[in-house]
Amino acid sequence: QVQLVESGGGLVQPGGSLRLSCAASTNIFLFEVMAWYRQTPGKQRELVAAHPRVGSRKYADSVKGRFTISRDTAKNTVDLQMNSLKPEDTAVYYCKAERVIGTATDNYWGQGTQVTVSS
């Protein structure tokens, strides 16, 4: 069973930075896409950034130029560097991994890590 464990969340002031890390229990080369999502109470989980194994990284418009996703196959991690944080970035951040086997896609989620941007 694949496990994803997020770390790095916390409280930060507006304009500050945080780096989230997601550690996978298996070789992340197996995953077509690794991504970060976020969710606030009463809202749907939304894509923040995605890093496909092949192809260009994708970012939500609200984080472009501020967040950077990176994938390290040697460490089996996917990180999210978040700069110039805003109060509206406050959310629970989740790591997701997608594995394609034939025509089926298996999705794996981490347990989430809280990010709070507040003065």
VEXLUMMI-121806 format. One line per field, with one value per residue: residue number from 1; residue in three letters; x, z, y of N, C-alpha, C, O in turn. Coordinates in nm, 2 decimals, padded with zeros to 4 digits. Each point is the difference from the previous one (the first is absolute). Layout:
baza: NUM:... $
zamar: Ala:... $
neast: X:... $
nup: Z:... $
nnorth: Y:... $
caeast: X:... $
caup: Z:... $
canorth: Y:... $
ceast: X:... $
cup: Z:... $
cnorth: Y:... $
oeast: X:... $
oup: Z:... $
onorth: Y:... $
END
This chain:
baza: 1:2:3:4:5:6:7:8:9:10:11:12:13:14:15:16:17:18:19:20:21:22:23:24:25:26:27:28:29:30:31:32:33:34:35:36:37:38:39:40:41:42:43:44:45:46:47:48:49:50:51:52:53:54:55:56:57:58:59:60:61:62:63:64:65:66:67:68:69:70:71:72:73:74:75:76:77:78:79:80:81:82:83:84:85:86:87:88:89:90:91:92:93:94:95:96:97:98:99:100:101:102:103:104:105:106:107:108:109:110:111:112:113:114:115:116:117:118:119 $
zamar: Gln:Val:Gln:Leu:Val:Glu:Ser:Gly:Gly:Gly:Leu:Val:Gln:Pro:Gly:Gly:Ser:Leu:Arg:Leu:Ser:Cys:Ala:Ala:Ser:Thr:Asn:Ile:Phe:Leu:Phe:Glu:Val:Met:Ala:Trp:Tyr:Arg:Gln:Thr:Pro:Gly:Lys:Gln:Arg:Glu:Leu:Val:Ala:Ala:His:Pro:Arg:Val:Gly:Ser:Arg:Lys:Tyr:Ala:Asp:Ser:Val:Lys:Gly:Arg:Phe:Thr:Ile:Ser:Arg:Asp:Thr:Ala:Lys:Asn:Thr:Val:Asp:Leu:Gln:Met:Asn:Ser:Leu:Lys:Pro:Glu:Asp:Thr:Ala:Val:Tyr:Tyr:Cys:Lys:Ala:Glu:Arg:Val:Ile:Gly:Thr:Ala:Thr:Asp:Asn:Tyr:Trp:Gly:Gln:Gly:Thr:Gln:Val:Thr:Val:Ser:Ser $
neast: 00.08:-00.12:00.22:-00.19:00.22:-00.20:00.11:00.03:-00.16:-00.16:00.11:-00.15:00.20:-00.17:-00.05:-00.13:00.15:-00.07:00.08:-00.12:-00.05:00.07:-00.06:00.14:-00.20:-00.06:00.06:00.11:00.18:-00.03:00.09:-00.20:-00.14:00.13:-00.13:-00.03:-00.07:-00.18:00.03:-00.18:00.02:-00.08:00.21:-00.05:00.00:00.16:-00.05:00.15:00.03:00.06:00.02:-00.04:-00.09:-00.20:00.18:-00.16:00.16:-00.10:-00.07:-00.02:-00.19:-00.15:00.04:-00.14:00.17:-00.17:-00.14:00.09:-00.07:00.01:00.12:-00.05:00.09:00.14:-00.10:-00.01:00.12:-00.17:00.14:-00.03:00.10:00.00:-00.04:00.13:00.09:-00.16:-00.07:00.02:00.19:-00.11:00.15:-00.18:00.20:-00.08:00.07:00.08:-00.09:00.11:-00.16:00.16:-00.21:00.17:-00.17:00.14:-00.18:00.22:-00.19:00.18:-00.10:00.06:00.15:00.18:00.00:00.00:-00.15:00.16:-00.17:00.17:-00.14 $
nup: 00.00:-00.17:00.04:00.07:-00.02:00.08:-00.13:00.22:00.05:-00.06:00.19:-00.14:00.03:00.04:-00.19:00.15:00.14:-00.18:00.16:-00.19:00.17:-00.21:00.20:-00.17:00.01:-00.15:-00.12:00.07:00.01:00.20:00.12:-00.06:00.17:-00.02:00.18:-00.08:00.19:-00.09:00.22:-00.11:00.21:00.00:00.04:-00.21:00.00:00.09:-00.22:00.10:00.06:-00.21:00.10:-00.19:-00.02:-00.08:-00.05:-00.12:00.08:00.17:-00.11:00.22:-00.10:00.11:-00.13:-00.16:-00.05:00.05:-00.15:00.17:-00.21:00.19:-00.18:00.19:-00.21:00.00:-00.03:-00.22:-00.11:00.14:-00.13:00.20:-00.19:00.22:-00.21:00.12:00.18:-00.08:00.06:-00.18:00.08:00.11:00.09:-00.07:00.10:-00.21:00.12:-00.20:00.05:-00.18:00.06:-00.16:00.03:-00.15:00.03:00.11:00.11:00.03:00.12:-00.02:00.19:-00.03:00.17:-00.13:-00.13:00.23:-00.14:00.14:-00.13:00.14:-00.01 $
nnorth: -00.12:00.08:00.04:00.11:00.05:00.08:00.15:00.06:-00.16:00.14:00.06:00.09:00.10:00.14:-00.12:-00.09:-00.10:-00.11:-00.13:00.00:-00.13:-00.07:-00.08:-00.04:-00.11:00.16:-00.18:00.18:-00.13:-00.08:00.17:-00.07:-00.05:00.19:-00.06:00.21:-00.10:00.10:00.01:00.09:00.08:-00.22:-00.05:00.07:-00.22:00.12:00.00:-00.13:-00.22:00.06:-00.20:00.10:-00.21:00.01:00.11:00.11:00.13:-00.10:00.19:-00.03:00.02:-00.12:-00.18:00.03:-00.14:-00.14:-00.09:-00.12:-00.06:-00.12:-00.05:-00.10:-00.01:00.18:00.20:00.00:00.16:00.07:00.13:00.08:00.06:00.02:00.09:00.14:-00.10:-00.14:00.20:00.13:00.07:00.17:-00.14:-00.13:-00.03:00.01:-00.18:00.07:-00.20:00.07:-00.15:00.03:-00.07:00.02:-00.14:-00.14:00.10:-00.03:00.01:00.14:-00.09:00.21:-00.01:00.04:00.18:00.00:00.09:00.07:00.09:00.02:00.17 $
caeast: -00.08:00.08:-00.03:00.05:00.00:00.04:00.06:00.04:-00.10:00.01:-00.05:00.09:-00.06:-00.01:00.13:00.10:00.02:-00.01:00.03:-00.07:00.06:-00.08:00.09:-00.07:00.06:00.05:00.07:-00.10:00.00:-00.12:-00.11:-00.01:-00.01:-00.01:-00.06:-00.04:-00.13:-00.04:-00.14:-00.05:-00.13:-00.11:00.04:00.06:00.15:00.04:00.14:00.10:00.11:00.02:00.13:-00.01:00.13:00.04:-00.08:00.02:-00.07:-00.12:-00.03:-00.12:00.02:00.02:00.13:00.10:00.10:00.03:00.02:00.08:00.00:00.12:-00.01:00.13:-00.02:00.10:-00.05:-00.14:-00.08:-00.04:00.00:-00.07:00.05:-00.10:00.06:-00.09:-00.13:-00.11:-00.10:-00.09:00.07:-00.03:-00.08:00.07:00.06:00.00:00.08:-00.07:00.07:-00.08:00.07:-00.08:00.03:-00.10:-00.10:-00.04:00.08:-00.01:00.04:00.04:00.00:00.06:-00.10:-00.02:00.08:-00.07:00.08:-00.08:00.07:-00.07:00.08 $
caup: 00.00:-00.01:00.10:-00.02:00.13:-00.02:00.11:-00.03:00.02:00.12:00.00:-00.05:-00.02:-00.14:-00.06:00.04:-00.08:00.06:-00.10:00.04:-00.05:00.00:-00.01:-00.05:00.05:-00.11:-00.10:-00.06:-00.15:-00.03:-00.01:-00.12:00.05:00.15:00.00:00.13:00.00:00.13:00.03:00.12:00.04:-00.08:-00.14:-00.06:00.00:-00.12:-00.04:00.02:-00.09:-00.04:-00.06:-00.07:-00.02:-00.13:-00.04:00.08:00.13:-00.01:00.13:00.01:-00.03:00.12:00.06:-00.10:00.04:00.14:00.05:-00.09:00.04:-00.05:00.02:00.02:00.00:00.08:00.13:-00.01:00.06:-00.08:00.09:-00.04:00.06:00.00:00.04:-00.01:00.04:00.03:00.09:-00.08:-00.01:00.11:-00.04:00.02:-00.13:-00.01:-00.11:-00.08:-00.10:-00.10:-00.07:-00.11:-00.04:-00.11:-00.01:00.13:00.07:00.14:00.07:00.14:00.07:00.13:00.10:00.00:00.09:00.01:-00.03:00.05:-00.03:00.08:00.08 $
canorth: 00.12:00.12:00.10:00.13:00.07:00.14:00.07:00.13:00.10:00.08:00.13:00.10:00.13:00.04:00.03:-00.10:-00.12:-00.13:-00.11:-00.12:-00.12:-00.12:-00.12:-00.12:-00.12:-00.08:00.07:00.09:-00.01:-00.08:00.09:00.09:00.14:00.03:00.13:00.06:00.06:00.06:00.01:00.08:-00.05:00.04:00.01:-00.12:-00.01:00.06:-00.03:00.11:-00.02:-00.14:-00.03:-00.13:-00.06:00.06:00.12:00.12:00.02:00.08:00.07:00.08:00.15:00.07:-00.02:00.02:00.10:00.00:-00.14:-00.08:-00.14:-00.07:-00.14:-00.05:-00.14:-00.06:00.00:-00.04:00.11:00.11:00.11:00.12:00.12:00.11:00.13:00.11:-00.06:00.09:-00.06:-00.09:-00.13:-00.08:-00.12:-00.12:-00.03:-00.15:-00.05:-00.10:-00.07:-00.07:-00.11:-00.05:-00.14:-00.03:00.10:00.04:00.09:-00.01:00.12:-00.02:00.13:00.01:00.04:00.14:00.09:00.13:00.12:00.12:00.12:00.10:00.09 $
ceast: 00.09:-00.04:00.07:00.00:00.05:00.06:00.03:-00.10:00.02:-00.06:00.11:-00.07:-00.01:00.13:00.11:00.00:-00.01:00.04:-00.07:00.07:-00.10:00.09:-00.09:00.07:00.05:00.07:-00.10:00.01:-00.12:-00.12:00.00:00.00:00.01:-00.04:-00.03:-00.14:-00.02:-00.15:-00.02:-00.14:-00.11:00.03:00.06:00.15:00.04:00.15:00.08:00.11:00.01:00.13:-00.01:00.14:00.06:-00.09:00.02:-00.08:-00.12:-00.03:-00.13:00.03:00.04:00.13:00.12:00.10:00.04:00.03:00.08:-00.01:00.12:-00.01:00.14:-00.01:00.11:-00.06:-00.15:-00.09:-00.05:-00.02:-00.08:00.06:-00.10:00.06:-00.11:-00.14:-00.10:-00.10:-00.10:00.07:-00.02:-00.09:00.07:00.05:00.02:00.09:-00.08:00.10:-00.09:00.08:-00.09:00.04:-00.10:-00.09:-00.05:00.10:-00.02:00.05:00.03:00.01:00.08:-00.11:-00.02:00.08:-00.06:00.10:-00.09:00.09:-00.07:00.10:-00.04 $
cup: 00.00:00.11:-00.04:00.13:-00.02:00.13:-00.04:00.01:00.13:-00.02:-00.05:-00.03:-00.15:-00.05:00.03:-00.09:00.08:-00.11:00.05:-00.07:00.01:-00.02:-00.04:00.05:-00.11:-00.10:-00.08:-00.16:-00.05:-00.03:-00.12:00.05:00.15:00.01:00.14:-00.03:00.13:00.02:00.12:00.03:-00.09:-00.15:-00.05:00.00:-00.14:-00.03:00.02:-00.10:-00.04:-00.08:-00.07:-00.02:-00.13:-00.03:00.10:00.13:-00.02:00.14:-00.01:-00.03:00.13:00.06:-00.10:00.03:00.14:00.05:-00.11:00.04:-00.06:00.04:00.01:00.00:00.08:00.15:00.01:00.07:-00.11:00.09:-00.06:00.07:-00.02:00.05:-00.01:00.04:00.04:00.09:-00.07:-00.04:00.11:-00.04:00.05:-00.14:00.00:-00.12:-00.07:-00.10:-00.09:-00.07:-00.11:-00.03:-00.11:-00.02:00.13:00.07:00.15:00.06:00.14:00.06:00.13:00.10:00.01:00.11:00.00:-00.03:00.04:-00.02:00.07:00.07:00.14 $
cnorth: 00.13:00.09:00.13:00.08:00.14:00.06:00.14:00.11:00.08:00.14:00.10:00.13:00.03:00.05:-00.10:-00.12:-00.12:-00.10:-00.13:-00.12:-00.12:-00.12:-00.12:-00.12:-00.09:00.09:00.09:00.00:-00.08:00.09:00.09:00.14:00.00:00.14:00.04:00.06:00.07:00.01:00.08:-00.05:00.05:00.01:-00.13:00.01:00.05:-00.03:00.13:-00.01:-00.14:-00.02:-00.14:-00.06:00.05:00.12:00.12:00.00:00.09:00.06:00.06:00.15:00.07:-00.01:00.01:00.11:00.00:-00.14:-00.07:-00.15:-00.07:-00.15:-00.06:-00.15:-00.07:-00.01:-00.05:00.11:00.10:00.12:00.12:00.12:00.11:00.13:00.10:-00.05:00.11:-00.07:-00.10:-00.13:-00.09:-00.12:-00.12:-00.05:-00.15:-00.03:-00.11:-00.07:-00.08:-00.11:-00.06:-00.14:-00.03:00.11:00.05:00.10:-00.02:00.13:-00.02:00.14:-00.01:00.05:00.15:00.07:00.14:00.12:00.12:00.12:00.11:00.08:00.00 $
oeast: 00.09:-00.12:00.12:-00.11:00.11:-00.03:00.00:00.03:00.09:-00.08:00.12:-00.12:00.07:00.08:00.11:-00.07:00.03:-00.02:00.03:00.06:-00.07:00.07:-00.10:00.12:00.05:-00.01:-00.09:-00.08:-00.03:-00.09:00.10:00.07:-00.06:00.05:00.00:-00.02:00.08:-00.07:00.07:-00.06:-00.01:-00.09:00.04:00.06:-00.06:00.08:-00.04:00.03:-00.02:00.04:00.02:00.10:00.12:-00.12:00.08:-00.10:00.00:00.02:-00.05:00.11:00.08:00.04:00.11:-00.04:00.09:00.08:-00.01:00.03:00.05:-00.06:00.08:-00.05:-00.03:00.03:-00.05:-00.09:00.06:-00.08:-00.02:-00.02:-00.04:00.04:-00.11:-00.10:00.04:-00.01:-00.04:-00.07:00.04:-00.10:00.12:-00.07:00.05:00.01:-00.07:00.08:-00.09:00.11:-00.11:00.12:-00.12:00.04:-00.09:00.12:-00.12:00.11:-00.07:00.05:00.00:-00.11:-00.09:00.04:-00.02:00.11:-00.11:00.11:-00.11:00.11:00.06 $
oup: 00.08:00.03:-00.05:00.06:-00.05:00.11:-00.12:-00.01:00.08:-00.09:00.04:-00.02:-00.08:00.06:-00.06:-00.11:00.12:-00.12:00.11:-00.11:00.10:-00.11:00.07:00.02:00.02:00.02:-00.06:-00.06:-00.11:-00.07:-00.02:-00.07:00.07:-00.08:00.10:-00.09:00.10:-00.10:00.10:-00.08:-00.04:-00.08:00.07:00.00:-00.10:00.09:-00.04:-00.07:00.09:-00.07:00.06:00.01:-00.02:00.01:00.09:00.01:-00.09:00.10:-00.11:00.04:00.00:00.09:00.04:00.04:00.04:00.09:-00.12:00.12:-00.11:00.10:-00.09:00.10:00.04:00.07:00.11:00.08:-00.11:00.10:-00.12:00.12:-00.11:00.12:-00.06:-00.07:00.05:00.01:00.05:-00.05:00.00:-00.05:00.06:-00.10:00.09:-00.10:00.07:-00.06:00.05:-00.05:00.04:-00.02:00.03:-00.02:00.00:-00.03:00.05:-00.03:00.07:-00.07:00.07:-00.04:00.07:00.10:-00.11:00.06:-00.05:00.05:-00.03:00.04:00.09 $
onorth: 00.01:00.02:00.00:00.01:00.02:-00.05:00.03:00.12:-00.04:00.03:-00.01:00.01:-00.06:00.08:00.00:00.00:00.00:00.02:-00.05:00.02:-00.01:-00.01:-00.03:00.00:-00.11:00.13:-00.05:00.06:00.01:-00.05:00.07:00.08:-00.09:00.09:-00.08:00.07:-00.02:00.00:-00.01:-00.05:00.12:00.03:-00.08:00.10:-00.03:-00.01:00.11:00.10:-00.09:00.09:-00.10:00.08:00.01:-00.01:-00.01:-00.06:00.09:-00.06:00.04:00.05:00.09:00.08:-00.01:00.11:00.07:-00.01:00.02:-00.03:00.03:-00.03:00.02:-00.06:-00.12:-00.10:-00.02:-00.04:00.00:-00.02:00.00:00.02:00.04:00.01:-00.02:00.03:00.11:-00.12:-00.10:-00.09:-00.12:00.02:00.01:00.00:-00.07:00.07:-00.08:00.07:-00.06:00.03:-00.04:-00.03:-00.03:00.12:00.09:-00.01:00.01:00.05:-00.08:00.10:-00.10:00.02:00.04:-00.06:00.05:00.00:00.01:00.01:00.04:-00.05:00.06 $
END
